[in-house]
Amino acid sequence: MTILKEGGNIFKEPETGKPLTQRIAKDSVDPTISWVEKLTGLPLKDMKLGSTGIRSSSGDIDIAVDQSKNDKEEIFQKLKAWAEKTHPNDNPRQWVAKSGTNVHLRTPINGNPANGFVQTDLMFGNPQWMKFALRGMGDDTPYKGAHRMIFLASIAKAQGMMWSPTKGLVDRETKEVITTDPNEIAVKLIGTGANRANLDSVETIHKAIKGRPDYENLVADVKDNFAKQGIPMPESKNIRTGMMIAEKNIFQKAASGLVGLAKTAKAGYKAGRASPGGYKAAADAYKKAGGGKTTLGQVTGLGSKIGSKITGNKPVVKKQKDKKVSTPATHVMIKKGFTKKKIPVGSLAGFEKDGWRQIESISEGARIDHAEDLVYLQGSKGAMRALNSLRQMEQGGHRDVTIKWDGSPAIIFGRNDNGEFILTDKSGFGAKGYDGKATSGEDLQKMLMARPGASNPDAKKAQAYKNFAGRMKDIFDDYEKATPTDYRGYFKGDLLYFNKPQIQGQNYIFKPNIVEYAVDVESDLGKKIGMSKTAVVIHRQVDADGNESPLRDPEIFQGNQVLVVPPVSVETAPEVDNAQLDRLEQIIKKDASAIDSLLNADTLRSKKMTDFPKILYAYTNSKVDTGLDNLGRDFIKWLSSSKVSQVKQQKIIEYIKENMPAFSSLWEVVNGIMKVKDGIIKQLDSQGQIKARTAGKDGGEGYVLAHPGGDIKLVNRAGFSAANRAVQR
């Protein structure tokens, strides 16, 4: 069973789904913990974890509990009994919950409900180790505890070791624990004379190693990771460093309007100039310059936001011509003489050198690639990206993983520049020759009934299609009511159900496509389903100018009839087969140049084989049908029966013979990544509150790992993909 936990705050209002807890100020942390101590009988004030009590405010209170002295279940039952006694009219789940190694408590701030509530997480384990491993950072640094872990992991890796927040310092070759003593870890990582204080923060770690001759090797992974996140290295002379000092609340200086913004920009510049003197010097420079409280990412739309905040009026939406839903170009159409061809946008420069010219930009939508496919799509860099993404899931990266819903059909809905509501399917929105942007339920039904499905010679299939068109008409008004009248733009998503699912046992059961989902009626998501009529999972939001992004605000939708399913995330980090990843990493490092040469775009173009990576991808997909065990070894056999022309087949065969070592290494890496990925998926499928089955077997479509370089799919191809290809959708 695929079991997951709904992301977001643990405690929410049953009717609205709004959080019942809030952030807590630093000064209120200890008084609040004192109240928890009296309730539990546990000594907790000295057991704070992460940034709790360090930063000026915290999203929750994280506290370590010694699992050798305290039983998690006993503590949970004690808190549950308190909730039942003090709040007899509430479901105890609104006050206390458990997950993994944690017990969660909805806690009155300072012990007084009038102050609101904060979520307290009692985390069972070894407190002394947890306080060191999960150390948080304060307000005087742009870095978080996760950045410290990245630094430790990079230094350990460069010296043949691994850093594990759960195990300690581990030998990369044997996987044996070297030590869990912080002082010994410091000596191993930094050198003789080092101690745990050197590992307190990103800044102290960097200071301790910056004079070493192997410095660049030690920080290689750090630099790569920080660059992808837009985070400066310590002591870097960087304007962004100055801007990162600013706090996130853009309206703290709203009264000063754009003048405040100008001050912020100036102050950020001065802070960046001062950053070589350390973060404190940058912060002091920022304050002295009178900077406002904003960040670079919040500058867009500042004027309208400030006006809205001051006046209470909603910002005026600029009306333009109705834009086509689009994504950045992924391909371009090029021409040379009378010949045209479509190529990836990244290959354009090479073709232009040979006299080709671009005549059209083509968007093929936001593509999410399988982890293993990155090898032949991006070469050695793609392979390393896949390996690092999988490896980091054991070090907190699991928090960026969400369930990939198997919804159907794909729909687009929203309002055009005139405010007219539109609901249609993907084909209808981009239709040529007819208007597929239906503005009423009747128009939508009429459009669908004009398609071949309505006149299928199979009477049962024709009736099924007729029923489908009727259901699409039926939900039109629901989605129109849910979409704010002042919104301009569109939402792209997949339907999960037309009508509220039936209850079987303790679960809502629905099957939008080939995956059957079961959601506990008492879970947070189950309660939302109970109030809804129809549900959709939204993949992309398109603004009035045609710019796409992930859904920014799920709370924008009105009423309860339409359930916009929130991201459902993974709670517990999986164990990763690091031995296998290490083996694959060695292969990649040894054969990187050969693999990249095999996939070199210029070489392939000169041989008139530019679609070689695409052919490898097509082959991999075909193997889903016949079994993946022999992946790579029967490529030539598959090629001979494929649609690839005989001339090109011969070229490919000769090319592979010339590059056989690289070709063999490529498939060894692909197979290895797939094996590690499938092991992770199996573990993720054993967590949470949502159950899924595909073709009679436990498991759903898979997961999506958010990544700055592009999201990555974690899908069991031998499971979901095979079942999906076997079904006529």
KOLMIDREN-65493 format. One line per 3 residues: number of its first residue (from 1); their letters; for each residue z, y, x of C-alpha. Coordinates in steps of 0.5 Angstrom, whole numbers, plus 500, padded with zeros to 3 digits. Layout:
residues N
NUM) a) Z Y X  ...
***
This chain:
residues 729
1) mti) 500 500 500  498 507 502  505 511 502
4) lke) 506 518 503  510 524 502  508 530 499
7) ggn) 508 536 504  512 542 503  519 543 502
10) ifk) 523 537 499  527 541 493  522 544 488
13) epe) 523 546 481  520 540 476  516 545 472
16) tgk) 513 549 476  513 546 483  516 552 486
19) plt) 521 551 492  528 551 490  530 553 498
22) qri) 529 559 502  529 561 509  536 562 512
25) akd) 538 568 517  542 566 524  548 569 522
28) svd) 549 565 516  547 558 519  554 557 522
31) pti) 558 559 515  553 554 511  554 548 516
34) swv) 562 549 515  561 548 508  557 542 509
37) ekl) 562 539 514  567 540 509  563 536 504
40) tgl) 561 530 509  567 530 513  562 530 519
43) plk) 563 535 525  556 538 525  557 545 528
46) dmk) 555 543 535  550 538 533  544 544 531
49) lgs) 537 542 533  531 545 534  531 553 533
52) tgi) 537 552 528  542 558 530  537 560 535
55) rss) 532 564 532  533 570 527  532 566 521
58) sgd) 530 558 520  526 555 515  531 550 514
61) idi) 538 547 518  536 541 523  543 537 525
64) avd) 544 531 529  548 526 526  551 520 531
67) qsk) 548 514 528  552 509 532  558 512 528
70) ndk) 555 514 522  551 510 516  546 514 513
73) eei) 546 510 507  553 511 506  552 519 507
76) fqk) 547 519 502  551 516 497  557 520 498
79) lka) 552 526 497  549 523 491  556 522 488
82) wae) 557 530 489  551 532 486  552 527 480
85) kth) 559 530 479  557 538 480  551 538 477
88) pnd) 551 532 471  545 535 468  540 535 474
91) npr) 536 529 477  540 528 483  533 528 487
94) qwv) 534 536 486  540 536 491  539 530 495
97) aks) 534 526 498  532 521 504  526 520 508
100) gtn) 525 516 515  531 517 519  533 523 515
103) vhl) 538 525 509  536 532 506  541 536 502
106) rtp) 540 543 498  545 547 501  548 553 498
109) ing) 548 559 503  554 561 506  557 556 501
112) npa) 556 560 495  550 559 490  549 566 489
115) ngf) 546 567 496  541 562 494  540 555 498
118) vqt) 537 552 504  535 545 506  539 542 511
121) dlm) 536 536 514  541 531 517  537 527 522
124) fgn) 541 520 525  540 518 532  543 520 539
127) pqw) 545 527 538  546 528 546  539 526 547
130) mkf) 536 529 541  539 536 543  535 536 549
133) alr) 529 533 547  528 537 541  531 543 544
136) gmg) 528 550 540  526 557 542  529 563 540
139) ddt) 526 570 538  525 572 545  519 568 547
142) pyk) 512 566 543  513 559 545  516 554 540
145) gah) 520 547 542  513 543 541  510 548 546
148) rmi) 515 546 551  514 538 549  507 539 551
151) fla) 509 542 558  513 536 559  508 531 557
154) sia) 503 535 562  507 535 568  509 527 567
157) kaq) 502 525 566  500 528 572  505 524 576
160) gmm) 504 517 573  509 518 567  509 519 560
163) wsp) 514 524 556  517 521 550  522 525 545
166) tkg) 524 519 542  524 514 549  525 519 555
169) lvd) 521 519 561  517 513 561  512 509 566
172) ret) 505 510 564  503 504 568  509 499 565
175) kev) 511 503 559  518 502 562  523 507 560
178) itt) 525 511 567  531 515 565  534 518 559
181) dpn) 538 523 563  536 530 563  538 532 570
184) eia) 534 525 573  528 527 568  528 534 571
187) vkl) 528 531 579  523 526 577  518 532 574
190) igt) 520 538 578  523 535 585  529 535 589
193) gan) 534 540 587  532 541 579  537 540 573
196) ran) 536 540 566  536 548 566  530 548 569
199) lds) 527 544 563  530 549 558  524 552 556
202) vet) 516 553 557  518 559 562  523 556 566
205) ihk) 519 550 567  513 554 569  517 558 574
208) aik) 520 551 577  513 549 578  508 555 579
211) grp) 509 554 587  507 547 588  501 545 591
214) dye) 499 541 585  500 546 580  493 546 577
217) nlv) 494 539 576  501 539 573  498 544 568
220) adv) 491 542 566  493 539 559  498 545 558
223) kdn) 492 550 559  487 546 555  492 545 549
226) fak) 494 553 549  487 555 550  485 551 544
229) qgi) 491 554 540  490 561 543  497 561 546
232) pmp) 498 565 553  500 562 559  507 564 561
235) esk) 507 571 565  499 572 563  497 579 563
238) nir) 494 579 556  494 583 550  495 577 546
241) tgm) 501 576 549  503 583 546  501 582 539
244) mia) 504 575 539  511 579 539  510 582 533
247) ekn) 513 579 527  509 576 521  512 580 515
250) ifq) 506 585 515  509 589 509  516 591 513
253) kaa) 512 598 515  507 598 509  509 605 508
256) sgl) 506 608 515  500 604 512  494 605 517
259) vgl) 498 609 522  503 604 523  497 599 524
262) akt) 495 604 530  502 604 533  502 596 533
265) aka) 495 596 536  497 601 542  504 597 542
268) gyk) 501 591 543  496 593 548  502 596 552
271) agr) 506 590 551  500 586 554  500 590 560
274) asp) 507 589 561  507 581 560  507 579 568
277) ggy) 514 582 568  516 576 563  516 576 556
280) kaa) 523 581 555  519 586 559  513 585 554
283) ada) 518 585 548  521 592 551  515 595 552
286) ykk) 513 593 545  519 596 542  519 602 546
289) agg) 511 604 544  514 603 536  509 597 534
292) gkt) 509 595 527  511 588 525  504 585 524
295) tlg) 500 580 528  492 580 530  491 575 524
298) qvt) 493 579 519  489 585 520  484 583 516
301) glg) 484 586 509  490 590 511  489 597 507
304) ski) 488 593 500  494 589 502  498 595 503
307) gsk) 496 599 497  497 593 493  504 592 496
310) itg) 506 600 495  503 601 488  504 594 485
313) nkp) 496 594 483  492 588 485  487 590 490
316) vvk) 480 592 487  475 586 489  468 589 491
319) kqk) 462 587 487  456 584 491  450 580 489
322) dkk) 452 573 487  452 569 494  450 562 495
325) vst) 456 557 497  455 557 505  458 554 511
328) pat) 456 556 518  449 554 521  450 547 524
331) hvm) 442 546 525  436 550 526  429 549 524
334) ikk) 424 551 530  417 551 531  412 551 536
337) gft) 405 551 534  404 547 528  410 543 529
340) kkk) 416 544 526  423 540 527  430 540 526
343) ipv) 435 540 531  443 542 532  444 549 533
346) gsl) 447 548 540  441 545 543  437 551 541
349) agf) 437 555 548  434 549 551  428 548 546
352) ekd) 427 556 547  426 555 554  420 551 552
355) gwr) 417 556 548  420 553 541  422 559 536
358) qie) 427 559 531  425 560 524  431 558 519
361) sis) 438 556 520  441 550 516  448 549 514
364) ega) 449 541 512  457 543 510  463 542 514
367) rid) 463 535 517  469 531 519  467 526 524
370) hae) 470 519 525  475 519 531  470 514 535
373) dlv) 464 518 533  466 524 538  464 519 544
376) ylq) 456 519 542  457 526 539  460 530 544
379) gsk) 460 525 550  466 525 555  469 531 552
382) gam) 469 528 545  472 522 548  478 525 551
385) ral) 479 530 545  479 523 541  484 520 546
388) nsl) 489 526 546  489 527 539  491 520 537
391) rqm) 496 520 543  499 527 541  501 524 534
394) eqg) 507 520 537  509 527 539  509 531 533
397) ghr) 502 531 532  503 527 525  505 533 522
400) dvt) 498 535 522  495 529 518  494 529 511
403) ikw) 491 524 506  484 524 505  483 523 497
406) dgs) 477 519 495  475 523 489  469 524 485
409) pai) 465 527 482  464 533 487  465 539 483
412) ifg) 464 547 485  468 552 480  470 559 480
415) rnd) 467 566 478  461 570 480  461 577 482
418) nge) 460 579 475  467 575 473  463 570 470
421) fil) 466 563 470  462 557 473  463 550 473
424) tdk) 458 545 476  457 539 481  454 540 488
427) sgf) 447 538 486  447 543 480  450 549 484
430) gak) 444 548 490  439 547 485  432 549 485
433) gyd) 427 549 479  433 550 474  439 554 473
436) gka) 445 549 475  451 554 475  453 553 468
439) tsg) 457 558 465  459 554 459  461 547 457
442) edl) 455 546 453  451 548 458  454 544 463
445) qkm) 453 538 459  446 540 457  444 540 465
448) lma) 447 533 466  444 530 460  437 532 463
451) rpg) 438 528 469  435 521 470  442 518 469
454) asn) 442 519 461  436 515 460  437 509 464
457) pda) 434 503 462  441 500 462  444 502 455
460) kka) 451 501 458  450 505 464  446 510 460
463) qay) 452 511 455  457 511 461  453 517 464
466) knf) 453 520 457  461 519 457  461 523 464
469) agr) 457 529 461  462 529 455  468 529 460
472) mkd) 465 534 464  464 539 458  471 537 456
475) ifd) 474 540 462  470 546 463  475 551 459
478) dye) 481 548 462  478 550 469  476 557 466
481) kat) 483 558 464  486 556 471  482 561 475
484) ptd) 484 568 475  480 573 472  480 578 478
487) yrg) 478 572 483  471 572 486  468 566 489
490) yfk) 468 559 489  472 553 490  469 546 492
493) gdl) 473 540 491  473 533 488  476 531 481
496) lyf) 481 526 481  482 525 474  479 528 467
499) nkp) 485 526 463  492 525 465  493 518 467
502) qiq) 496 512 464  503 510 466  504 503 468
505) gqn) 511 501 470  514 507 474  507 509 476
508) yif) 501 514 474  495 510 475  488 513 476
511) kpn) 482 511 480  477 517 481  472 513 485
514) ive) 473 506 489  481 507 491  486 506 486
517) yav) 492 510 486  499 509 484  504 515 484
520) dve) 511 514 482  513 518 475  519 521 478
523) sdl) 516 524 485  514 531 486  507 529 485
526) gkk) 508 525 479  512 530 475  506 535 476
529) igm) 501 530 474  506 529 468  505 536 466
532) skt) 497 536 467  491 534 463  486 534 469
535) avv) 487 534 477  482 536 483  483 536 490
538) ihr) 480 542 493  477 542 500  474 549 501
541) qvd) 475 556 498  469 561 498  470 568 498
544) adg) 466 573 495  462 574 501  460 567 502
547) nes) 465 565 507  468 559 507  476 557 509
550) plr) 481 552 507  485 553 501  489 559 502
553) dpe) 494 559 496  495 553 492  499 558 487
556) ifq) 493 562 485  491 557 479  494 559 472
559) gnq) 498 554 468  499 547 468  493 544 465
562) vlv) 489 543 472  493 540 477  490 542 484
565) vpp) 493 537 488  497 540 494  496 537 501
568) vsv) 500 530 502  502 530 509  505 524 514
571) eta) 513 524 515  514 519 520  510 519 527
574) pev) 507 513 528  507 509 535  501 509 539
577) dna) 498 504 543  499 508 549  497 503 554
580) qld) 490 502 551  489 510 551  491 510 558
583) rle) 486 504 560  480 508 556  482 514 559
586) qii) 481 511 566  474 509 564  472 516 561
589) kkd) 474 519 568  471 514 572  464 514 568
592) asa) 464 521 565  458 523 568  454 517 567
595) ids) 456 518 559  454 525 559  448 524 563
598) lln) 446 518 558  447 523 552  444 529 556
601) adt) 440 533 550  435 536 556  434 529 558
604) lrs) 433 526 551  428 532 549  424 530 555
607) kkm) 423 523 553  422 525 546  429 522 544
610) tdf) 433 527 541  436 523 535  438 518 540
613) pki) 446 520 538  444 520 531  441 513 532
616) lya) 447 510 535  451 513 529  446 510 524
619) ytn) 447 503 528  455 504 527  455 505 520
622) skv) 450 499 519  455 495 522  460 497 517
625) dtg) 456 492 512  456 486 517  462 487 521
628) ldn) 465 491 527  467 485 532  460 485 536
631) lgr) 459 493 536  455 495 541  453 488 544
634) dfi) 447 487 538  445 494 538  438 492 541
637) kwl) 437 487 536  439 492 530  434 497 533
640) sss) 428 492 532  429 491 525  431 499 524
643) kvs) 426 504 521  425 507 528  418 507 530
646) qvk) 416 501 535  414 507 540  421 510 540
649) qqk) 424 503 540  421 501 547  423 508 550
652) iie) 430 507 547  430 500 550  428 502 557
655) yik) 432 508 557  438 503 556  436 499 561
658) enm) 436 504 566  443 507 564  446 500 562
661) paf) 453 501 566  454 508 562  452 505 555
664) ssl) 457 499 556  462 504 558  460 508 552
667) wev) 461 502 547  468 500 550  471 507 549
670) vng) 468 507 542  471 500 540  478 502 544
673) imk) 479 508 540  477 505 533  482 499 535
676) vkd) 488 504 536  486 508 530  486 502 526
679) gii) 493 501 528  495 508 527  492 508 520
682) kql) 496 501 518  503 505 520  501 511 516
685) dsq) 499 506 510  507 504 510  510 511 509
688) gqi) 511 515 503  511 515 495  503 515 493
691) kar) 500 508 493  493 506 494  489 500 494
694) tag) 481 499 495  477 493 493  484 489 492
697) kdg) 487 491 499  492 495 500  490 502 503
700) geg) 486 508 501  480 512 504  484 514 510
703) yvl) 487 521 513  484 527 516  487 530 522
706) ahp) 487 538 523  485 540 530  483 547 532
709) ggd) 476 544 535  474 541 528  478 536 523
712) ikl) 478 529 525  477 523 520  482 517 521
715) vnr) 478 512 517  479 504 517  471 503 517
718) agf) 472 495 516  476 497 510  475 503 506
721) saa) 468 504 509  465 497 508  468 497 501
724) nra) 465 504 499  458 502 502  458 496 498
727) vqr) 459 500 491  453 503 488  456 510 487
***
